[in-house]
Each structure stands twice: as structure tokens, then as C-alpha cells.
Amino acid sequence: MADIKFEITEEIVVLSESPKGWTKELNLVSWNGREPKYDIRDWAPNHEKMGKGVTLSNEEMDKLMKAIAERS
């Protein structure tokens, strides 16, 4: 399996923390040197390991934020 390179370019918010110390976070992440995208996933302390997550483009995040605002 190919190495996946990532850089967290902006830490936006920690949404929750598990008893084991992993945190669910919303960050801007650059995957394999590409343009940063919004990313929601679980991270081990110090970001040394990650769980499965979802990555959203700016357009997808705009749609999500609009849908959330309409529900409020």
C-alpha cells in the first residue's frame, strides 16, 4: 500500500474526546501535497494515528453549513 502523506494546515475544532484520549476533530488537511480540504476524523494523541473519516471540498462544506443553518 502506498504511503499517504498528510499535513494538518489548520486545526479548527475538537468535537469530542474518547476515554482512550482519541479526539474527533474538524481540520483543514492537505493529502499528498494537494489543496487542503475540510476533514472530520478521529485522531490519536499528537496525531500519530488516525481513524476513518470524511473529507469535504469547500463547495461540499458550504452545502453542509447551509443545510445545518436551515435546520436551526
C-alpha positions as a printed Julia matrix, in Angstrom:
72×3 Matrix{Float64}:
   0.0    0.0    0.0
   1.3    3.45  -0.89
   2.32   5.87   1.84
  -0.27   8.54   2.49
   1.24  11.9    3.3
  -0.79  14.49   5.14
  -0.34  17.89   6.71
  -2.86  19.45   9.06
  -2.75  23.04   7.83
  -5.35  24.35  10.3
  -6.85  22.82  13.44
 -10.4   24.17  13.55
 -12.2   22.41  16.43
 -12.11  19.32  18.64
 -15.64  17.92  18.57
 -15.23  15.23  21.22
 -12.72  13.09  23.11
 -12.91   9.37  23.85
 -11.9    7.79  27.17
  -8.78   6.46  25.4
  -7.7   10.02  24.52
  -8.57   9.97  20.82
 -10.25  13.15  19.57
 -12.8   13.7   16.8
 -11.65  16.85  15.01
 -12.55  19.18  12.17
  -9.35  20.31  10.46
  -8.07  21.54   7.14
  -5.81  18.79   5.82
  -3.58  18.59   2.75
  -3.45  15.0    1.49
  -0.41  14.02  -0.63
   0.51  17.66  -1.25
  -2.88  18.63  -2.66
  -5.01  21.65  -1.78
  -6.24  21.43   1.85
  -9.79  20.15   2.37
 -12.07  20.06   5.37
 -11.62  16.78   7.2
 -13.56  15.18  10.06
 -11.97  12.11  11.68
 -10.69  10.58  14.9
  -7.05  11.22  15.84
  -4.8    9.6   18.38
  -2.95  11.95  20.74
  -0.32  14.04  18.89
  -1.9   12.99  15.55
   0.37   9.93  15.26
  -2.55   7.69  14.15
  -5.91   8.38  12.53
  -9.25   6.68  12.16
 -11.55   6.64   9.17
 -13.09   9.97   8.33
 -14.71  12.14   5.72
 -13.07  14.81   3.59
 -15.09  17.69   2.13
 -14.28  20.24  -0.57
 -15.07  23.92   0.02
 -18.27  23.53  -2.02
 -19.36  20.46  -0.04
 -18.67  22.25   3.25
 -20.71  25.26   2.07
 -23.67  22.96   1.29
 -23.34  21.23   4.65
 -23.22  24.53   6.54
 -26.25  25.81   4.63
 -28.21  22.63   5.42
 -27.3   22.9    9.11
 -28.28  26.58   9.21
 -31.66  25.79   7.65
 -32.36  23.24  10.42
 -31.73  25.79  13.17
